[in-house]
């Protein structure tokens, strides 16, 4: 019976401070030392989570208090920790940054919920003693947040490191567990939505090896490990203070329907929890490539997640046979649920660099890729109209992040919008959840723990289709 959950929340004073570099490095280095590392990501993020998963050799689970709530968050952490030796939890933005001046849903609030020590990563560019004041402020701002150590990032040289290290240790009473110099090689390339996803990175193993080497060279892995082991027992999420009664996920039902998942370099944004929840409800999952395959296999429903159709637009457009197969299946009643990139794929066309490429043509919507984000943040949607997956009146929490925009929409009979945006931008004029027959597509991403109606609706739609088709 597990009673110990060594863990660390990796946080920063702002976005871009180096949290991912440290999180990946720790995970890869500890794994190389023979430890099993459970990895988690705070915030509605797929790309960093994908890299953490690649480094750990295990799924990376989302711990977002807005999307899934505190109780489910703690239960998920414990259940997915399983037999790991320790957990690395990467935060997002600055430690205390939340949705309001109270820091609601911040990384700090996550750390308090998990009773986890915090390893603070600081960008030291053009600063020395002032950094001690910043660390001291982070330490004292909320006494319930335990900053157990600091990693210095982007150090300019030996003297720079000495002054910063001594200042922090003397004035803050917090140990410095490493100093990473300004790295000459950018082994994790970036583009418009952040890091290049590991699925599209040309040298994933090399990048992870460099991350591990960075940790071995510049971090005090022993000191950080000792800090992780100071984490006390969890409270809440069906746990006692001593964690004497662990809870395990429900056993999946025997599969009676098949849900196709389009999963390739174009469509890669999925929470592993969403897959698990579909399986628990009796779905067998079948991965499909919109880039390589020519037809749809025998399935009872189709799930298309977000991703980067824009960077794969030529290959998607050239695969005429697959686009036609999807449209024909939709006309025959196949249930399809699509998010963000999947929504774009179901439109009539996608414009990239002033050139338009044909998509499946299921919806009369043309999309174009813009230079700036068109929406970025949490969403709240109300189900306002009949649709294949949800009952009217339900309110769901999600998130949206996209550079694409609607450049043309033509009213077409049979096409409706089932979401009313209570928070967020949506698709057109405060509406989202565009529907046609048994298809629903939306810019809003949902997490199955916070929106169990999503998995219920998709599996139920698959069963109806299976029973009704000839």
C-alpha positions in Angstrom: 0.0 0.0 0.0 1.5 3.3 -1.1 2.0 5.9 1.6 4.6 8.1 0.0 4.4 10.3 -3.0 7.7 12.2 -3.6 6.8 15.2 -5.8 7.8 18.6 -6.9 6.0 21.4 -8.6 8.3 23.2 -11.1 7.4 26.8 -11.2 8.7 30.1 -12.5 8.2 33.8 -11.9 6.8 34.2 -15.4 6.2 32.2 -18.6 9.4 31.5 -20.5 11.6 31.3 -17.4 12.8 27.8 -18.1 10.3 25.5 -16.4 10.1 23.1 -19.3 13.9 22.9 -19.6 14.2 21.9 -16.0 11.1 19.6 -16.0 12.4 17.7 -19.0 15.9 17.6 -17.7 14.9 16.2 -14.3 12.5 13.7 -15.8 15.1 12.4 -18.4 18.0 12.3 -15.9 16.0 10.5 -13.2 14.7 8.0 -15.7 18.3 7.4 -16.9 19.2 6.7 -13.2 16.6 4.0 -13.1 13.7 5.9 -11.5 10.2 5.8 -12.7 8.9 9.3 -13.0 5.2 10.2 -13.1 4.7 13.4 -15.1 2.0 16.0 -14.9 1.3 19.4 -16.5 -0.6 22.3 -15.0 -2.7 24.3 -17.4 -4.5 23.4 -20.7 -1.4 22.4 -22.5 -0.7 19.6 -24.9 2.8 20.4 -26.3 4.8 20.6 -23.1 2.8 17.6 -21.8 3.8 15.6 -25.0 7.5 16.3 -24.4 7.2 15.3 -20.7 5.5 12.1 -21.8 8.4 11.4 -24.3 11.0 12.0 -21.6 9.3 9.8 -19.0 8.2 7.1 -21.3 4.7 7.4 -19.6 1.6 9.4 -20.3 1.6 13.0 -19.0 -1.6 13.9 -17.2 -3.2 17.3 -16.9 -3.7 18.8 -13.4 -5.8 22.0 -14.0 -8.0 23.2 -11.2 -10.3 25.2 -13.6 -10.9 22.3 -16.0 -11.3 19.4 -13.5 -11.7 20.8 -10.0 -9.7 20.2 -6.8 -11.1 16.9 -5.7 -10.8 15.2 -9.1 -7.3 16.8 -9.4 -6.0 15.1 -6.3 -7.6 11.8 -7.1 -6.1 11.9 -10.6 -2.7 12.7 -9.3 -2.8 9.8 -6.9 -4.3 7.3 -9.3 -1.9 8.1 -12.1 1.2 8.1 -9.8 0.7 4.3 -9.5 4.1 2.7 -8.8 6.3 5.7 -9.7 9.2 6.7 -7.5 8.5 10.4 -7.8 6.4 13.0 -9.7 7.4 16.0 -11.7 4.6 18.5 -12.1 5.3 21.4 -14.5 3.4 24.6 -13.7 2.4 27.3 -16.1 3.0 31.1 -16.3 4.2 32.7 -13.1 3.8 30.9 -9.7 1.0 33.2 -8.5 -0.6 34.0 -11.9 -4.2 33.1 -12.0 -7.5 34.2 -13.5 -7.9 37.2 -11.1 -6.1 39.3 -8.5 -6.6 36.4 -6.0 -4.6 34.0 -8.2 -7.5 31.7 -8.6 -6.4 28.5 -10.4 -2.7 29.5 -10.3 0.3 27.1 -10.0 0.6 28.2 -6.4 -3.0 27.0 -5.7 -2.2 23.7 -7.4 0.9 23.3 -5.2 -1.2 23.9 -2.1 -3.8 21.4 -3.1 -1.1 18.7 -3.7 0.8 19.8 -0.6 3.9 19.8 -2.8 7.2 21.5 -2.4 7.9 24.1 -5.2 11.2 24.2 -7.2 11.4 27.8 -8.5 13.2 28.4 -11.8 14.5 31.9 -12.3 15.6 33.6 -15.4 18.7 35.5 -14.3 19.2 37.6 -17.5 20.7 41.0 -16.6 19.9 40.6 -12.9 21.8 39.7 -9.7 20.9 40.7 -6.1 17.4 41.8 -7.2 16.6 38.2 -7.8 16.9 37.5 -4.1 14.2 40.1 -3.5 12.0 38.3 -6.0 12.5 34.9 -4.5 11.9 36.3 -1.0 8.7 37.8 -2.2 7.6 34.5 -3.8 8.4 32.7 -0.5 6.6 35.2 1.8 3.6 36.1 -0.5 1.7 33.0 0.6 3.2 31.2 3.6 1.2 28.1 2.6 3.3 27.8 -0.6 6.6 26.0 0.3 9.4 27.2 -2.0 11.9 24.4 -1.2 14.6 25.3 -3.7 15.7 27.5 -6.6 17.3 26.7 -10.0 19.1 29.6 -11.7 18.6 29.8 -15.5 20.5 31.7 -18.2 23.5 32.4 -16.0 26.1 34.6 -17.8 29.2 33.3 -16.1 30.9 32.2 -12.9 30.8 35.7 -11.2 27.2 36.1 -12.1 26.3 32.7 -10.6 28.3 33.4 -7.4 26.6 36.8 -6.7 23.0 35.4 -7.4 23.5 32.2 -5.5 25.0 33.9 -2.4 22.3 36.6 -2.4 19.4 34.0 -2.5 20.9 31.7 0.0 21.8 34.5 2.4 18.6 36.6 2.2 16.0 34.0 1.4 17.2 30.9 3.3 16.4 28.8 0.2 18.9 26.4 -1.3 20.1 26.9 -4.9 19.9 23.5 -6.6 21.7 24.4 -9.8 22.7 27.1 -12.3 22.1 26.6 -16.0 24.1 28.8 -18.3 22.8 30.5 -21.5 22.7 27.4 -23.7 24.2 28.0 -27.1 22.1 25.4 -28.9 18.3 25.6 -28.9 17.5 21.9 -28.8 13.8 22.5 -28.3 12.8 24.6 -31.3 9.8 26.9 -31.1 7.1 28.2 -33.5 3.8 30.1 -33.3 2.1 28.1 -30.5 5.2 27.4 -28.4 7.6 24.5 -28.6 7.6 22.3 -31.7 5.5 19.2 -30.7 7.7 16.2 -30.2 5.7 14.4 -32.9 7.1 16.8 -35.4 10.6 17.3 -34.0 13.2 15.7 -36.2 15.4 14.4 -33.4 13.3 13.7 -30.3 15.7 11.2 -28.7 18.6 13.6 -29.1 16.6 16.5 -27.6 15.7 14.4 -24.6 19.3 13.2 -24.3 20.5 16.9 -24.3 17.9 17.6 -21.6 19.2 14.8 -19.4 22.8 15.9 -20.0 21.9 19.5 -19.0 20.4 18.2 -15.7 23.4 16.0 -15.0 25.9 18.8 -15.6 24.1 21.8 -14.0 21.6 20.5 -11.4 22.1 19.1 -7.9 19.9 16.0 -8.6 20.6 14.6 -5.1 19.4 17.8 -3.4 16.4 18.1 -5.6 15.5 14.4 -4.9 15.7 15.0 -1.2 13.5 18.1 -1.6 10.9 16.0 -3.4 10.9 13.4 -0.6 9.9 16.1 1.9 6.4 16.2 0.5 3.8 15.2 3.1 0.7 13.1 2.6 -2.1 14.2 0.5 -5.5 15.3 1.8 -8.8 15.1 -0.1 -9.7 13.3 -3.3 -10.9 10.2 -1.4 -7.7 10.1 0.7 -7.0 10.4 4.4 -4.0 12.3 5.7 -2.0 9.0 5.8 -3.2 7.8 2.4 -4.3 4.6 3.9 -7.1 3.8 1.5 -6.0 4.3 -2.1 -8.5 4.5 -4.9 -8.0 3.0 -8.3 -9.7 3.8 -11.6 -12.8 1.8 -12.4 -12.2 -1.2 -14.6 -13.0 -0.5 -18.2 -16.2 -2.1 -19.6 -15.9 -4.7 -22.2 -15.7 -2.8 -25.5 -18.9 -2.9 -27.6 -18.2 0.1 -29.9 -15.2 1.3 -31.8 -14.2 4.9 -31.7 -11.7 6.0 -34.4 -9.1 8.6 -33.3 -7.4 10.6 -36.0 -3.9 10.8 -34.5 -0.9 11.8 -36.5 1.4 14.8 -36.9 -1.5 17.0 -38.0 -3.8 16.0 -35.1 -2.1 15.3 -31.8 -3.7 17.3 -29.1 -5.4 14.8 -26.8 -5.6 14.3 -23.1 -4.8 10.7 -22.2 -7.6 10.9 -19.6 -10.1 11.4 -22.4 -9.0 8.2 -24.0 -9.3 6.4 -20.6 -12.8 7.7 -20.0 -13.9 6.5 -23.4 -12.5 3.0 -22.7 -14.2 2.9 -19.3 -17.5 3.5 -21.0 -17.0 0.5 -23.4 -15.2 2.0 -26.4 -12.3 0.4 -28.2 -10.0 3.0 -29.6 -8.6 2.8 -33.1 -5.9 5.2 -34.2 -6.2 6.5 -37.8 -3.9 8.8 -39.9 -5.5 11.5 -42.0 -2.2 11.8 -43.8 -1.4 8.2 -44.7 -4.6 6.3 -45.0 -7.0 6.3 -47.9 -10.2 5.2 -46.3 -11.9 5.0 -42.9 -11.9 1.6 -41.2 -15.0 0.1 -39.7 -15.8 2.4 -36.8 -18.9 3.6 -34.8 -17.7 7.2 -34.1 -14.8 9.4 -34.9 -12.9 11.8 -32.6 -10.6 14.4 -34.2 -8.5 16.4 -31.7 -6.6 19.6 -32.2 -3.1 20.0 -33.6 -1.4 21.6 -36.5 -3.4 21.0 -39.7 -1.7 24.2 -41.0 1.8 22.7 -41.0 0.5 19.6 -42.7 -2.0 21.3 -44.9 -0.4 20.2 -48.2 -0.5 16.5 -47.2 -4.0 16.8 -45.9 -5.3 18.4 -49.1 -3.5 15.9 -51.3 -5.1 12.9 -49.5 -8.4 13.4 -51.5 -9.5 9.8 -50.9 -9.5 10.1 -47.2 -11.2 13.5 -47.2 -13.9 12.0 -49.4 -14.2 8.9 -47.2 -14.8 11.1 -44.1 -17.5 13.2 -45.9 -19.3 10.1 -47.2 -19.3 8.6 -43.7 -20.8 11.8 -42.3 -23.5 11.8 -44.9 -24.4 8.2 -43.8 -24.7 9.4 -40.1 -21.3 8.6 -38.6 -21.0 10.5 -35.3 -18.0 12.8 -35.3 -16.7 15.0 -32.5 -13.9 17.5 -33.5 -11.9 20.1 -31.6 -10.0 23.1 -33.0 -7.7 21.6 -35.6 -10.3 18.9 -36.2 -12.9 21.7 -36.7 -10.6 23.3 -39.3 -10.3 20.0 -41.1 -14.0 19.7 -41.3 -14.3 23.1 -43.0 -14.4 23.8 -46.7 -10.8 25.1 -46.9 -7.8 26.3 -45.0 -5.8 29.3 -46.1 -2.1 29.3 -45.3 0.4 31.9 -46.6 -2.2 33.4 -49.0 -3.0 30.0 -50.6 -6.2 28.0 -49.9 -6.2 24.3 -49.6 -9.4 22.1 -49.7 -10.5 20.3 -46.6 -13.3 17.8 -46.1 -16.1 20.3 -46.9 -18.5 19.1 -44.2 -19.1 22.6 -42.9 -19.5 25.7 -45.1 -16.7 27.5 -43.3 -13.4 28.7 -44.7 -10.5 29.2 -42.3 -7.4 31.2 -42.5 -4.2 31.2 -40.4 -3.4 34.6 -38.9 -0.1 35.9 -37.5 -1.5 36.6 -34.0 -3.6 34.4 -31.6 -7.3 34.8 -32.3 -8.3 33.3 -29.0 -6.4 32.2 -26.0 -7.7 31.2 -22.6 -10.4 29.3 -20.6 -13.9 29.0 -22.0 -17.3 28.4 -20.5 -20.0 27.2 -22.9 -23.8 26.6 -22.4 -25.5 23.9 -24.5 -28.2 26.0 -26.0 -29.5 23.9 -28.9 -30.2 20.2 -29.7 -27.1 18.3 -30.9 -25.9 14.7 -31.1 -23.9 14.6 -27.9 -25.2 16.9 -25.1 -28.5 17.8 -23.4 -29.6 21.4 -23.5 -28.8 23.5 -20.5 -25.5 21.8 -19.6 -22.6 24.2 -18.9 -19.1 23.0 -19.7 -15.7 24.4 -18.9 -12.9 24.2 -21.5 -10.2 26.2 -23.2 -9.3 27.6 -26.6 -6.0 28.6 -28.3 -5.8 29.1 -32.0 -4.3 31.3 -34.7 -6.9 30.4 -37.2 -10.0 32.6 -37.9 -13.2 32.2 -40.0 -12.7 34.1 -43.2 -16.0 33.0 -44.8 -19.2 31.4 -43.6 -22.2 30.7 -45.7 -25.5 29.9 -44.2 -26.5 26.4 -45.1 -29.7 24.5 -44.3 -29.1 21.8 -41.7 -26.1 23.5 -40.1 -26.7 24.9 -36.6 -24.7 26.1 -33.6 -25.2 24.4 -30.2 -22.9 26.3 -27.9 -23.5 29.8 -26.4 -20.2 31.3 -25.2 -20.4 32.5 -21.6 -16.7 33.0 -21.6 -14.3 33.0 -24.6 -14.5 33.8 -28.3 -16.0 30.7 -29.9 -16.4 30.3 -33.6 -18.8 33.0 -34.9 -20.4 35.9 -32.9 -20.3 34.2 -29.5 -21.4 30.9 -30.8 -19.6 27.6 -31.1 -20.3 23.9 -31.4 -21.2 23.9 -35.1 -23.4 20.9 -36.0 -24.4 19.0 -39.1 -26.2 15.6 -38.9 -24.2 13.7 -36.2 -21.2 15.9 -36.3 -20.3 18.5 -33.7 -17.1 20.6 -34.1 -15.8 23.4 -31.8 -12.8 25.5 -30.9 -13.3 24.6 -27.3 -11.2 21.8 -26.0 -12.7 19.7 -23.1 -11.2 17.6 -20.4 -13.2 14.5 -19.7 -12.7 14.8 -15.9 -14.3 18.2 -15.9 -16.9 17.3 -18.6 -17.9 13.7 -18.1 -20.9 14.4 -20.4 -18.4 14.5 -23.3 -17.4 10.8 -23.0 -20.9 9.8 -22.2 -22.3 11.5 -25.2 -19.7 10.2 -27.6 -20.0 6.6 -26.6 -23.8 6.8 -26.5 -23.8 8.3 -30.0 -21.6 5.5 -31.2 -24.0 2.9 -29.8 -26.9 4.5 -31.5 -25.1 4.5 -34.8 -24.1 0.9 -34.4 -27.6 -0.2 -33.6 -29.2 1.8 -36.4 -26.9 1.3 -39.3 -27.9 -1.4 -41.8 
